[in-house]
Amino acid sequence: MVKTIEVIGVNKEFVIHHERHQSLKERLLHPGSGSSEKFHALENISFSVSPGETVGVLGHNGSGKSTLLKTICGVLAPTSGEIKLRGNLAALLELGAGFQPELSGRENVYLYGAMLGLKRREVAAIFDEIVDFSEIGKFIDTQVKFFSSGMYVRLAFAVAVNVDPDILVVDEVLAVGDERFQAKCMDRIVRFQQEGRTILLVTHNGDQVRQLCSRAIVLDHGSLVADGPTNESLKVFREHLHADEATPAETASGQIRITSVTTPSGSFDVRTGAGMHFDVGVESAQAYGGQFVMEIFSRRGELISRPDAQATPVHLKPGINAIGIDIAELPLLDGVYEMNIGLLDERGQNVLAWSERAATLQVGSDGRERGIVEIAPRVTQL
Amino acid sequence: MGEVGSEARVRDLSNAPVRTVSARPSLRGRLANVWQRRELLGQLIVSDIRVKYKGSALGLFWSMLAPAMNLAIYYLVFSVFLKNGIPNFVIYLFSGLVVWNMFLNSVIGSTTVVIARAGLVKKVAFPREILALSTVGATAVYFLVQMAVLSLFLLILGHQPAWSYLPLLPVAVVTLYILTASVSILMSGVTVYMRDMAHLVEVLLQLTFWLTPVVYSYENTISPALASHGLSWLYFINPMTPLVMTFQRIFYGATNAISLTSGQVLHVLPQWSMAHYWTVNLILLGLVTAFYLVVEYLFGRLETNFESEL
């Protein structure tokens, strides 16, 4: 099978200067001094991506995911190892990084196209499409420095997705523009998937990964710690790696654990419209106040519901705590649904404990309504 | 339709060439990479020039103001005040200044170009030497304009260049371009590590300027003194010297002239044969090409840690 991206034993080291001697004068005055240290940003990373695959890259800040992407795009050279690429690659590492503020939108489109490896006439051929997609309209001949930040990124995104790349590398840039433009970007990404293009997507947004990626890899401190189906990787990411995100003072993670999720009957089969009760066991080493979170996903990875965690504070006691969840009438229709359960700190910012796919709901419906949610409309002729 | 398209894409990909990103691309790989991105180089040159003159109606005029000023001042000082006696001194001066301006402005512009475009360097993949090369390219455009003005001077003054030496011009221009590009690329990389390099470069450039026979005639001034000590070679270590002399030989035309002040014969340029000029220029072309390869290698070492230095 042909691979579009093959990463083979890639290492990347940076030299970190503790005392920077960034001038000739300082170097001459302090020869040999200025301690420096090697920092391993990537350690022996190997994986490959097949054509048409969409792979999510997960990891906390400093885990090396941006370094990995930059290495794949050729912005950085690996210290050792190599990367083999088939087909042309367009990278969205930072939208508009190549823009020259003094030049007009039109001139920048050509310049940016050249940066992505296109010839002038190739850009000319897709120029109208780019302008259409970006919704810049008559401002295309205005200097880019007068653009709003939204226009700026829209134009950059429009160029990148219109250049017909075989491989698209996207780093946290889908959060651009207004909601409508975001939806347009997502549509374009989905179309890219259908067209068999390879996509590498870095995002903090778990929902996006679930929705778009069939597979995800997880990086932690420069090492590849998981590579598998999105669900599995998200599980690793959320359950084992959330500890990094909390600042040391408020780290209660590791001390808090979700030990069990059960139902009174022991079964997770449920009928549409019926009530449900879950018992969640949480073990805590000390008293702690936090917020309880529950997410329900469809099998396809679409988020169906995430109730407001602020409305569900919990006060943990040392030892085993029992928490009950009641759903009065489950509005879900026929199908299999995944449930995630977690605990956040009081401000709702840091994850203290997480259980990915804590339960799998098997919903059976008696009625004939189709879809995901039971709305049960009453239709009357007036 | 999507499915059909996707199969075709996979089929195409299996025939597509494999690009490899590795720790140390070979020298050949580096050069091929620069050649492959020549389109980007062209775009960067155009945008460089556009950015410089955006919002000024006079555009190119401004870029010609400084060289014109220099030309006027040197002419006044050396020909009028100091009375060096060289007839048509303005042609002599101009043909040397054209060469020097190309070198000077490229190197000065390139020293800070990587730092100035740090955002680009950290986010977009392209051969980093293209940044220095685009500065050199933009300067080369001004060089061409100055050459045109020089030709105009020749016409107006009715001055005959040495037509038989004209075939040397392309060789000298290529040599000048490669030399300028090499020094520019090297400096663009070194400055990332030593930020005060720009000051040192300015001083060194000024020194080199006075060691190059642009505003004075080597033959007419220090040549006899150096020759009597067997030190002439010292003066010719500076690669700009033979380049400037070649331009002067072509455009000024004569090696000897009757002094305007004393009425005696002046040796303005060395009494070299045409074969000698060819030998010097071809050897220099070989040397600067070798130097360019060394610079490419060195720059490859320098650029690996740009990320953490910028």
Interface residues (C-beta under 8 A of the other chain):
Chain A: V2 T4 F14 V15 I16 H17 Q22 S23 L24 K25 R27 P51 G52 K70 T71 I72 C73 G74 V75 L76 A77 P78 T79 S80 G81 E82 I83 K84 L85 R86 G87 A91 L93 E94 A97 G98 Q100 E102 L103 E107 Y110 L111 A114 M115 G117 L118 K119 R120 Q143 D166 R191 Q194 E195 G196 R197
Chain B: G2 E3 G5 S6 E7 A8 R9 V10 D12 L13 S14 A16 P17 V18 R19 T20 V21 S22 A23 R24 P25 R37 E39 L40 G42 Q43 L44 S47 R50 V51 K54 G119 L120 K122 K123 V124 A125 F126 Y193 M194 R195 D196 M197 L200 E303 T304 N305 E307 S308 E309
